Amino acid sequence: KDDPAKVAETKDAVAAMNAIAESKSTFISRGDESGTHKKEKDLWKLANIEPQGKEWYKEVGQGMGATLTMANEEGAYTLVDSGTWYAYQDKVNMKIVLEGDPALFNPYGVIAVNPEKHPNVAYNAAMAFIEFITSEEGQKIIGEYKKNGYQLFVPDAK
């Protein structure tokens, strides 16, 4: 909550990463090659920063909940997905200091495995799932999915 790097005063995620690195403020990384960790690594790369090995940067190899809890305990920054944040926001003494930058968006996709390359896949079932998830009904379900009253996903099937 103290925001020692003044991330709340930055305009975008790259500026935020620069502010964290320049101030040497503690950053807790999942360090587990999850989608959130890969997004974080992309942001460091966009900022031209290699945080690995720096005293202020800690890769913990944990899930999002454990990472958020550690960041809370250490008064550190972390990158957190909205679902985990909404589930934990009442359990931690933290605040969001940056959100909404398109660089932070982490889209999900769905694709069927090619049955010509992998003949044992359930291709017809996969296509039925894709048809449903991208349908008006599927998109409505995605858009209405909430945690603690907050919408977690933005449907964008095209």
Secondary structure, 3 states (H helix, E strand, C coil): CCCCCCHHHCCCHHHHHHHHHHHCCCEEECCCCCHHHHHHHHHHHHCCCCCCCCCCEEECCCCHHHHHHHHHHHCCECCCCHHHHHHHCCCCCCCCCCCCCHHHCCCCCCCCCCCCCCCCCCHHHHHHHHHHHCCHHHHHHHHHCEECCEECCCCCCC
